[in-house]
Amino acid sequence: MPGDLSDYIVQLIWIILFIMIFTGASQRIQMKIWAYDIRNKLATINNYLDNDKKRVEEAMKKLGFRSPSLIISRYINYFLIEPVSIEPTDIIRRLDSILTTRESFFKDTLKREHPALGRYERSLIESSLEILSALNYIYKVVRHYLLLGEKHNNWILLMQLELVMPEIMRIVETYHKSLDSFINGKPIGDSAGPLLASRLIQLGNTVSTRIMEDTLIAETWLDNRRVFIIKAEGPGSNVGRPGKVLKKLVEELHGNVDLIITVDAALKLEGEETGEIAEGAGAAIGDPGPEKIAIERAAAQHEIPLTAVVIKMGLSEALYTMKKDIYDAVERAVDYVRRIIREKTGENAVVIVAGIGNTIGVTP
């Protein structure tokens, strides 16, 4: 009898499994499990977003903004429509115009709401709002595909979303934790390029400095070479316009430049060490297009060698407060860049070094 009972139970289980597979019930159960997990992660994203909104709102109130919640709402819902790419003629010029319009909208809005706000404080608020905008966009997209999958019983869509949720959450947590650095004006990993440029200015015999489009140009003599150093104007959260400024500088020098070096942070591959330095050819700049192509065109037009130096780091390391490993790598990269200049140019040569990245917390 005990054996017969166990046989009946096994048969019953097989029948239930067969019915579930035949009717699709197993898929619906799996869908519920995936949806439940996605909803939990979506709630976490929403909590991050709400908490970060409150932090930015409090920071804006301390600076004297009267209605920060309205500014935040307007900012994080602002969108950008990319130019038509099927007809590539002047696409870079059109993209640059759109990006400039977006940037001007944010700056003008903050100026209008708080005319007395300093440039440094305004830059920190702008970057903090950018983080909120990124979190808000991720939240809306995840919610969209979750609701769409449930609405149409699309288990494949929910499965795909469930599979990428760990990576999405990693990005979300990175943005969330990076807010502290931007609110408080601390140097971040992405400040490696500007920090290197600042160190070169300190080491050289500086002749003159000037500001062009939120970007610093310092003319200095270093290792018996005439070196023009370009970086975003600090110490606010600012990336400047290094491509446009470099192009104008090359034109001012009538193309008489012996070498262009761009230095930037670069995302490392799994297995690579944080702070690893690599050298290559081309323009090292993480840009949608306009700034990078300006550097490439300037170099190509005047046949100037274009060298890139990158400092490897992870996404979180690029956005968090700068770690000692990255600071030490910048110091090594200073020597690396000076060696490149000595190896590739002779005395009295003209060299341009552009430190690319967010110069938050970095002076000059």
N, C-alpha and C positions, 0 to 999 in steps of 0.2 A: 504493500500500500504506500509506504513512504516513497518508494521508487516511482510508482504511478503518479503520485502527486507532483513530484519534481518534473516528470515528463510533461504533465499538463501545464505546469508553469512555464517551462521552456517553450512549449508549443504556443502558449498564449502570448508570450513575449514576441515570438516570431510573427505571429498574426498581427499584433499591434504594430510592429516595425514595418511589416508589409503594407498595412493600411496607411501608415504615416507616409511611407515613401510613395505609394500609389496616389494618394490624395494630395501630396505636397505639404502635409502638416509639419513634417520635419523641417522644411525650408522656412515655414512661417514661424516656428519656434526659434529657429536659428536667427531669423530676422529680428524677433523680439529681443533676443539676447544681445545682438549687435546694436540695435537701437538703444537699448537700456545703457550699454556701456558708452556709446557715443553721447547720449544725453548727459550722463554724469560728467564726461569730459567737457561738454559744451557748457555745463553749469560752472565748471571750474574756470573756463575762459571768461564767462560772464562775471564771475566774482573778481577775477583779476582786473577786468575792464572797469567795473564799478569802483573798486578800491583805488585804482590808478587815477580815475576821474576825480575822485575826492582829493587825492594828494595834489594833483595839478591845480584843482580849483582852490585849495587852501593856499598853495604857493602864489597863485595869481591874486588872491585876496590880500595877502601880506604885501604884495607889490603895489596894491592900490587899485586893482581892477574892480569896477562897480558891478558888472554882471558877467562873471567868468563862465557860468554854466551856458549862457547863450553863445558865447564865443567858442567854447569847446564843442557844442553841438554843431555849430556851423562848420567848424574846422574839420572834424572827423568825418563829416558826410560830404566834404568837397571831393569831387572826382576829376579825373583827367582822361580825356579822350585822345588816344594816339592818332597821329596823322595818317592819312591814306598811304599805304605802303605798296599797293599794286602799281602805282605810278611813282617810281623812286626819285624823280627829278626834284631837287631841292628838299628832300625829306629831312635832312639834318637841319636846315634852316627853319623849316616848319616846326620840327620837334623842339628846337631851341626856343622858338617864339612861344610855344605852348608852355614849356617848362618855366620860362621867364614870367609869363602871365600868372602861373600858379604861385611862384615864389613872391611876386609882387602883391598878389591878393592877400597872402598871409601877413606880410610885413605891413602893408597899408592898413589892414584891419586892426592889428595890434597898435599901430601908431595912432589911428583914429580913436580907438577906445581908451588909450592911455598915452597922450602926447608926451608926457614928461618921463616916460620909461626909458632907461638907458639902453644902449645897443647891446651891452653884455647881458643884462637881464632879459631883454627881448629875445635874444638868440637862444637862451636856455628854455624859455617858454615855448618858442617855436619847435625846438627839438622834442620837448616833452609832448607837445601836441601831435607831432609826427608819430610818436610811439603809440599814443591813444588811437590815432587814425589807423595804424597797422593792426592793432588788436581788434578794433571795431570791424575792420574789413574781414579779418580771419573769422571772427565770430559769425558774421552775417553769411559768409560763404559756407561754413560748416553747417549752420542751421538750415540754409537753403537746400543743400543736398540731403540732409537728414529728413526733412519734411517731404522733399520730392520722392525719396526712396520709399517712405512710408505711404505716401499718397497713392503711388502706383504699384505698391507691393513689389518693388524692384530690388530683389535680394542681391543681385550683382552689384548694383550701385552702393548699397549699404555695406557689402563685403569690401569693396574697394575703399570706401571711406574709413571703415574700421581698420584696414591694414595700414593706412597712411596716418591714422590718428596719433600714434606715438611720435612720429616726426613732427607733426603739426604742434603737438603739445610741447615738444622740445623748443621749437621756435617761439611759441607763445611765452613760455617761461623765461626764455632769453630776453625778449622784449620787456616783460614784466619786471625782471630783476635789474635791467639796465636803466630803468627810470631814475633810480637813486643817483646815478652818476650824472645824468643830464640836469636834474633839478638842482644839484649841488655844485655843478661845474667842475667835476673831477675829470682828469685826463683818462681817456679810454684806450683800449688796444689799437683802435683805428687811428689814434693820434701819433702812431709811430713815425709816419712820414713827416708830418710837421715838426715833431720833436727832433728828428734828425736834422731837418733844415735849420731849426733854432740852434742846435749844437754847432753846426758849421758856421753860422753867423758869429757865434761866440768865439770860435777858434780862429776865425779870419780877421784880417785888418779891414774893417768895414769902412767904405768910402761914403756911401749914401744909402738911404732907404726911402721908399715912397709907397703909397697905397694906390692900387688901381682895381676897381670893381671888387671891393672887399678882400683883396689879395695883396700881400706884402711882397715887394721886390727889394732885395738888399744886394748892393754891389760891394763885393769884398775881394781882397787879395788873399789867396790861400795856396800855399805850396808854389809860390811864384806864378800862379795862374790868376787871370781875371775871372772871377766866378760870380755869376748872377744867381742868387738863391730865391726861389719862389715858394711861398706857403700861404695858406689862408691867414687872414688877419685874426690874431687872437686877443685875449684868451677866451672869447665867447665860443659858442657852438656854431662853427662856421667851416664850410669846405671851400669857400671862395670860388673863383673862376680860373683855375690854373691853366686850362687849355687856351682860353681866349687871351689871357695875359701873356702866356709864353709866346703865342703867335705874334702879338703886337710887339713884344720885346725883340723877337728875331727880325721883324720888319724894321724896327728902330736901329738895329745893328747892321742893317742891309744884308742880312744873311751871313755875316762874317762870324759864324759860331763854329767852333771845332768839335763840340760834343754836347749832347743833351742827355741828361740822366734823370729818370723819373723814379721816385722811391715811394712805395706804397705797402700797406698791409695786404696780405693775400690769404684766402682760406686754405688751410692745410688739408691734405688728404689723411684719411685714417692711417695711422702708423707713422706719420711724420711728426717730428718734434716741434713743440711750440718754440718760436724764436729762431727756427732754422732760416738761414739767409740763402737766397738763390739769385742768380744773375741771368739775364736773358736779353733778347732784342725786342724792341717795340716800346709802346707806351703803357706803363703800369698805372692804370687808373680805372677804378670801378665807376663807370659813368654810363648813362643811357645812350650816349653817342656824341653829342656836340663838343664836349671838352676833349674827349679822346681824339676825335677826328681832326680837331684844330692842331693838336700837337703833331699828329702824323703828317698833316698837310704841310706844316711849317718845316718839318724835317725833310720831307720828300722834295719839296720845292727847291730847297737850297742844298740838297744832298748832304745833310748833317747826320752823322751817325747817331742812332737813337738807342740808348741802353736802358734797360729796366733792372731795378733791384727790388726784391720783395722780401718782406719779413713774414714768415708763416705763422698762422694762429687759427684757432677755431672761431666759429661764429660768436659764441658766448664770450670768448676772450676779446674779440674785436669790439664788443659793445659794453662789456663790464669795465670797471675801473682798472687801469693798466696794472698788470702783474709785474713782479720783479723780473721774471723770465723775459718778458717783452722789453722792459726798460734796459736790461743788460744786452739784449739783442740789438737794440738801437745803438748802444755804445759801440758794439762790434761793427755794426753796419756803417757807422761814421768812418771808421778806419778802412772798411771795405770800399766805400765810395771814394775816399781819398786815394786809395791804391789804384782804382780804375782810372781816376783823373791823371795820375802820374804815368801810368802805363800807356794810356791812349792819346795823351797830348804832350806837347813840349812846353817849355817855359814861355810865359807871356801869351799862352793860348787863351781863348775865350770859351768858357764853359757855362752851361745853364744846368742847375740842379733844382728839380721841382719836388718838394715834399708833399705828396698827395694824401688827403685824408682830413678828418675832422680835427680842428686845432683846439678843441675845448680844453681849457686849463693850461694851454701851452703859450708862453710868451717868448720873444716878441710876436 
